[in-house]
Amino acid sequence: MKTREMICIGCPLGCNLTVKIDGENVEVSGNTCNNGVVYANNEIKNPTRIVTSTVKVLDGDIERVSCKTETAIPKGKIFDCMAEIRKKKVNAPVRIGDVLISDVAGTGINVIATKNIEKEG
Ligand code: SF4
């Protein structure tokens, strides 16, 4: 059996969780509510993260547009996701919510703009 300590990020309380892992069996303590159990299970079995970054903009009044994945992607795909974001260039104008990269790193999840960029001049 392995034991891991983690902090639940489900709310500002930030409970210190102790997670005992025995094969598929995950036992959580230290949680104030059930969300801590859900969080710990996800962290052990399928850890995911929302990725935020910026994409290069051509002919825009600003050179880069902030972006994020629409939803969390598997942690193991973050490196591939960032590689695609680094290579990507988009033309101004850009609107909040525009899809900049679809199906990033084969996750089925889009990278979207989180800022408006106008065309230069
Ligand atoms: S276990 Fe519940 S109360 Fe504690 S940090 Fe997570 S969501 Fe908040």
Boltz pocket constraint, residues with backbone or C-beta under 6 A from the ligand:
constraints:
  - pocket:
      binder: B
      contacts: [[A, 8], [A, 9], [A, 10], [A, 11], [A, 12], [A, 13], [A, 14], [A, 15], [A, 30], [A, 31], [A, 32], [A, 33], [A, 34], [A, 35], [A, 36], [A, 37]]
      max_distance: 6.0
